[in-house]
Every structure is written in structure tokens, then in C-alpha cells.
């Protein structure tokens, strides 16, 4: 019969910036919001995301370490050959 399917009970959340590799993000602008420096990043689909220090960014679970007028610095945890963790920093411009 032509009965329609019911809507799903659970819908996957929009992962936003957590689904985008850092290399696919570009910085659009930065501005001061009171005492907080914010930045706007553009994803590969053209969608804009506002970030501040401490936000989670990127598909490898990085965190925004610094926002400046020209770049957003994101830190990700990497592991050396000895298994010791270290912070890898990447700038988004």
C-alpha cells in the first residue's frame, strides 16, 4: 500500500564544526564582543561558524587556543612514537 513511513524517532545531531577537518576551514573575520574576541570561520559548504577561545573545533576534537585579528589557533592532542601525548597547534587564517 502507499502508506508513508513515520518520521524517525531519533535524528542525528548536527555535528557542525566537529565534523569538519581543520584544513577545510578558513577565517572570515574577528571582532571584539565586549571583552571577548570572537572569530567567524567558513566551512567547505560555505556555512559560517562563530568561535571563541575554548570552543571545540575540527574532526580531531581540537580546541580554540587563541583568537586574534588575523588567525584562530587550534590545539589538538597528538601522540608521539613513545605513546606520550603532545599538543599540535594549527593556525586557521
N, C-alpha and C positions, 0 to 999 in steps of 0.2 A: 504494500500500500504506500501511499505518498505521505505518510506521517513524517513530520520534521523531527530531527533529533533535539532533545532538550539541551540547553546550554550547559557547558561543563561546570561542575561544582567548584573546581579549583582552577585558577588561572595563574600561569607562571608570572612572577613579578617582573617588572621592567628593571633589568639589571643596570641600565644606564651606563655610567662611566666604568662600572666594574666589568663590563663586557667588552670594552674597547682597549686594544693594545696601546700602550703609550705612544708608540711610533705613529699611530694614526690620528693623534690629537694635535691641534695647533692652537696657539694662544691668539685670541682676538683683541682683548683689551684688559686693562686693570684699572680699578678705581678705589678710592677711599670711601668707605661707608662708616661714618663716624670715626672710630679709631681702628676699624678693621679693614685691611686691604683685601679686596676680592678680585678674582680674575674670571674671565669668561673664556672657556675652551670650546673649540668646534670639533665635533666628531666627524668621521668619514661620511656620514649620511647628511651632514650639514646641521645637525641638531646642536644647539648651544647648551652648555652646562656652566653653572656658576660654582666656583670652588673657593674655599678659604683654607688656611693652614689647619692641618689635622684631618681633612677630608680624605676618604679612601678613593683612589683613582687607579684605573687600569686593570687589565685582566689578570695580572700577577699580584694584586692586592697591595699596591703601593699606597703611601700616604703623602699628602702635600706637606713638604717640609718648610717651604718658603714661597711667598708670593712677592714679586717685585714688579716694577713698571714694565719690564721687558721679558720676564720669564716666570714660569712656575717650576720649582724644583720638587721632584717626586723621589722619595726613597723607597726602595724595595729590598727585601731581605734576600740575599743570595747565600750560597753555601760553597765554601772552598773545597779543594780536593781532600782536605783532612776532616771535612764534615763540620767545620766551625762556621757559624753564621757571620755575615758581614753585610753592611748597608751599601747598596748600589744606588747612586744618585743619577737621575736623568733630568735634563732641562727640557721643558716644553716651551718653544718660542713661537 
